[in-house]
């Protein structure tokens, strides 16, 4: 009786851990995946930036070292963000145009 209860408890714990691991894996954004508005919106939301939906994104060039691709993402609510990714490095990120302007004196394209 106690052995069945103990085994049941272990199975329940294993299922909870498996579920948590799968949900974390599903929430990850793949830097090597093709770029689209859903991917950009997922990165914006992961960084807690305001954007109701991404209307468009426009390439704005590569970094000086050639490892990063930059894009201007425009949101339906008027927000503008610089989205950058490096599939080779397996990294991506996003910054608001205001933040980029303040930190780097870069003015986002209109």
TORLUM-276479 format. One line per 8 residues: number of its first residue (from 0); their letters; for each residue x, z, y of N, C-alpha, C. Coordinates in pm, 1 decimal. Each point is the difference from the previous one (the first is absolute). Last residue first. Example, Ala and Ser with C-alpha at 12.3 -4.5 7.8 and 13.67 -1.06 7.14 Angstrom:
// TORLUM-276479
1 = SA = 1285.0,708.0,-225.0,82.0,6.0,119.0,-77.0,73.0,109.0 | 29.0,-7.0,-572.0,-89.0,0.0,119.0,90.0,0.0,120.0
//
This chain:
// TORLUM-276479
109 = XXXXXXXX = 1261.9,-4086.0,5645.3,-145.3,2.9,26.6,-78.6,-72.6,-101.2 | 485.4,261.6,-87.2,-58.0,-126.3,48.0,-149.9,14.6,22.6 | 324.0,427.6,48.7,-68.8,-79.7,-101.7,-51.8,-128.8,60.0 | 431.9,281.3,166.2,-138.0,-28.2,37.9,-61.8,-89.4,-105.2 | 424.1,377.7,24.4,-45.9,-127.9,-51.3,-146.2,-18.2,38.2 | 323.6,387.0,50.9,-20.8,-88.4,114.9,-35.4,-141.6,-44.9 | 53.3,408.0,-277.2,98.0,-108.1,-4.9,-8.8,-96.9,117.3 | -278.8,410.3,-60.0,126.2,29.6,-68.6,106.7,-107.6,18.2
101 = XXXXXXXX = -445.8,-50.4,191.9,60.9,123.3,49.1,138.4,21.8,-60.7 | -260.5,-365.9,-150.0,34.2,-18.9,140.8,74.1,121.5,54.7 | -174.0,23.0,-432.1,113.8,-90.9,1.8,46.2,-22.2,143.2 | -390.8,252.2,-59.4,115.7,73.3,-51.5,126.3,-86.6,5.2 | -411.3,-198.1,118.7,38.4,99.7,99.4,125.4,75.2,-43.9 | -199.9,-306.2,-296.9,70.9,-70.2,106.6,45.4,97.8,108.6 | -49.9,188.5,-494.9,-88.4,-53.5,103.5,84.1,-71.3,105.7 | 151.3,25.0,-517.6,5.2,78.6,123.8,-95.7,-61.6,100.3
93 = XXXXXXXX = 158.1,-7.4,-571.8,-81.3,-48.5,111.0,16.3,94.3,117.3 | 229.6,-160.5,-530.0,-40.9,97.3,100.4,-81.4,-64.9,109.5 | 305.2,-45.6,-521.6,-88.9,-55.5,101.1,-38.2,109.6,97.6 | 360.5,-142.8,-460.3,-52.2,89.6,103.6,-92.9,-76.2,92.6 | 317.8,-146.2,-368.0,-115.2,71.2,-55.3,-60.7,97.6,98.9 | 376.9,-331.5,34.4,28.3,143.9,2.8,-113.0,82.1,-62.0 | -47.7,-469.0,22.7,131.4,20.2,-61.4,35.8,147.7,-6.6 | -397.8,-144.7,226.1,-13.1,-1.5,-145.5,132.8,26.1,-70.6
85 = XXXXXXXX = -176.3,134.5,486.4,120.1,-53.9,-60.5,-17.2,4.5,-151.4 | -312.3,37.0,502.5,21.2,20.3,-142.6,132.0,-63.1,-42.3 | -360.2,157.6,450.1,126.9,-53.6,-46.9,17.3,33.0,-147.6 | -365.9,-17.6,459.9,12.1,27.0,-143.3,131.2,-62.4,-44.8 | -239.4,155.8,482.6,109.7,-75.1,-58.4,11.4,46.6,-144.7 | -457.9,3.8,326.1,106.3,70.4,-70.7,108.0,-97.0,-44.6 | -490.7,93.1,316.9,105.2,-95.5,-34.1,117.7,78.0,-56.6 | -578.5,55.3,113.3,133.3,53.3,-26.1,97.4,-110.0,-38.2
77 = XXXXXXXX = -484.5,-50.9,77.4,91.1,-22.1,111.9,140.8,54.5,-20.5 | -390.0,-18.2,-314.1,-30.4,93.6,108.2,97.2,-10.0,117.4 | 55.2,-263.6,-397.5,-128.1,-37.8,59.9,-35.0,89.3,118.8 | 518.5,-77.7,-127.0,-118.3,62.7,-58.8,-125.2,-43.6,75.1 | 519.9,-213.4,-92.9,-105.5,26.0,98.7,-122.8,55.7,-72.7 | 571.9,-60.7,-78.1,-133.0,14.6,-61.2,-100.3,36.9,108.7 | 512.8,-235.1,-50.1,-90.5,64.0,94.0,-137.7,0.9,-65.1 | 503.2,-9.2,-245.6,-128.4,-64.7,26.2,-75.1,78.8,106.2
69 = XXXXXXXX = 531.9,-68.2,-268.4,-92.0,67.1,91.0,-124.7,-82.3,26.3 | 428.7,81.2,-386.7,-91.7,-96.2,60.3,-98.0,77.9,87.2 | 529.7,106.3,-196.8,-137.6,41.3,30.1,-77.5,-115.4,62.0 | 468.9,-28.8,-120.0,-59.8,68.9,-113.9,-147.4,33.3,18.7 | 351.8,-207.6,305.2,-71.7,-91.2,-86.9,-70.9,63.6,-117.7 | 256.6,174.3,402.1,74.4,-7.5,-125.5,-69.5,-88.9,-103.3 | -201.6,77.0,425.7,131.5,-60.6,23.2,81.1,-14.7,-128.5 | -527.6,-7.2,-56.4,92.3,91.1,66.6,136.1,-67.6,14.1
61 = XXXXXXXX = -434.4,-312.7,-13.1,78.3,86.2,-87.9,85.7,94.0,83.4 | -495.5,-238.3,147.0,141.2,-22.8,-26.6,61.6,100.6,-94.5 | -469.1,-57.2,142.3,74.3,8.8,126.3,150.3,-7.8,-23.2 | -521.8,-132.8,-243.0,143.0,27.0,-15.6,68.2,5.0,136.9 | -516.6,134.1,-79.3,81.4,-112.4,42.0,146.9,33.2,-20.9 | -549.8,153.9,-145.3,140.7,38.5,14.1,80.9,-126.7,24.2 | -557.7,201.0,29.2,102.5,-101.6,-20.5,138.4,63.3,4.4 | -415.3,256.0,-12.5,-54.4,-134.2,20.2,102.5,-108.1,-31.4
53 = XXXXXXXX = -85.7,525.9,-171.1,103.0,-90.1,51.9,-60.3,-139.5,8.2 | -264.8,486.9,44.5,32.0,-109.4,-91.8,104.4,-88.7,66.9 | -90.6,435.8,169.2,-119.9,-15.1,-82.3,15.7,-112.7,-102.1 | 362.2,343.6,228.6,-28.0,-142.6,-9.8,-122.4,-14.9,-89.6 | 380.5,402.2,179.5,-137.9,-43.8,17.5,-10.7,-152.2,-5.3 | 363.7,339.3,-258.6,-17.1,-73.9,124.4,-141.9,-58.0,3.1 | 262.4,266.8,-352.7,-103.3,62.4,84.1,-12.0,-65.1,137.1 | 267.5,-133.7,-397.7,71.5,59.9,113.8,-95.2,67.5,99.0
45 = XXXXXXXX = -172.7,-225.9,-375.7,95.6,95.7,-58.5,78.8,71.5,109.4 | -291.8,-350.1,123.3,-74.4,121.0,-38.0,91.4,104.2,-61.2 | 188.1,-418.4,108.0,-48.0,65.6,122.5,-71.1,130.6,-32.8 | 126.3,-271.4,-359.9,117.1,64.7,60.5,-39.8,72.5,128.2 | -331.1,-254.2,-212.2,36.0,114.5,-85.1,119.5,75.0,56.7 | -132.3,-402.5,207.3,-96.1,106.6,28.1,31.9,124.7,-83.2 | 252.8,-386.8,-83.9,32.7,54.3,132.6,-92.8,115.9,33.2 | -91.3,-231.9,-394.7,126.8,72.1,-12.8,37.8,64.2,133.1
37 = XXXXXXXX = -373.3,-282.9,-8.5,-28.5,123.7,-73.3,124.7,86.2,-13.0 | 25.0,-436.4,192.7,-58.4,98.0,92.3,-29.9,132.2,-69.8 | 399.7,-287.2,-201.9,-135.8,-35.3,38.2,-56.1,112.9,86.2 | 483.5,-179.3,-295.4,-58.4,60.6,119.6,-142.0,-51.0,21.9 | 262.1,52.8,-487.6,-24.2,-92.4,111.4,-72.2,70.7,115.5 | 310.9,300.2,-313.6,-125.7,-74.9,-14.4,-17.8,-93.5,120.3 | 357.1,327.0,-53.9,29.3,-135.1,-46.4,-126.2,-84.9,-15.0 | -2.6,469.7,128.3,65.5,-79.2,104.0,27.6,-144.0,-41.1
29 = XXXXXXXX = -394.7,348.8,-164.1,114.7,-72.6,-51.5,63.1,-84.8,110.3 | -289.2,477.2,-8.2,-5.3,-135.9,52.2,128.4,-70.0,-41.1 | -308.1,440.9,-207.6,126.0,-53.2,51.4,-17.4,-144.5,43.7 | -341.3,272.4,-217.9,6.6,10.6,144.5,127.4,-54.5,61.3 | -82.9,27.4,-476.5,-91.0,-97.5,57.4,8.0,-0.1,152.2 | 243.3,323.6,-242.8,56.9,-132.8,-23.9,-86.2,-107.9,64.3 | -158.4,441.3,2.7,113.3,-14.3,90.9,63.1,-137.4,-12.9 | -345.1,109.7,-295.4,-54.3,-18.5,134.9,112.3,-11.0,102.4
21 = XXXXXXXX = 114.5,87.7,-451.6,-56.0,-133.8,14.0,-54.2,-23.1,140.2 | 161.6,430.4,-110.4,108.4,-97.7,1.1,-49.7,-141.9,19.8 | -315.7,346.6,-52.2,70.2,12.9,128.8,113.9,-100.9,10.1 | -231.7,23.4,-411.7,-86.7,-52.5,105.7,70.0,5.0,136.0 | 219.0,200.2,-366.3,-3.5,-145.1,-15.2,-83.6,-64.5,110.5 | 4.3,469.3,-27.3,130.1,-50.6,45.0,6.6,-152.5,-9.1 | -385.0,209.4,-169.0,6.7,18.2,145.7,130.7,-55.0,54.3 | -53.2,5.2,-467.4,-87.8,-99.6,62.6,2.6,10.1,152.1
13 = XXXXXXXX = 237.0,323.4,-251.4,63.8,-131.0,-11.7,-84.2,-108.4,66.4 | -181.9,432.9,-30.8,111.0,-1.7,96.9,68.6,-136.4,-2.1 | -333.4,70.5,-319.7,-59.3,-5.1,134.1,109.0,-7.2,106.5 | 133.6,66.0,-445.3,-51.7,-136.1,17.4,-59.1,-16.3,140.3 | 140.9,429.8,-125.2,114.8,-89.1,17.5,-43.5,-145.4,22.7 | -332.7,318.5,-102.9,55.2,27.0,132.3,118.8,-91.5,28.6 | -188.1,-13.1,-429.8,-92.9,-55.8,97.6,49.9,17.6,142.2 | 238.2,207.6,-345.3,19.5,-145.2,-6.6,-92.4,-69.7,100.8
5 = XXXXXX = -54.3,462.7,-46.5,130.9,-27.7,59.7,26.8,-150.6,2.5 | -385.0,149.3,-220.4,-14.2,22.4,143.4,128.9,-34.5,72.9 | 4.3,-9.3,-468.7,-81.7,-110.2,52.1,-17.6,10.6,150.3 | 220.1,355.8,-219.2,83.1,-120.3,-3.0,-76.5,-120.4,55.2 | -225.1,407.8,-57.3,90.3,8.4,115.3,87.0,-124.8,6.8 | -278.6,25.9,-372.1,-82.9,0.0,119.6,87.3,0.0,125.8
//
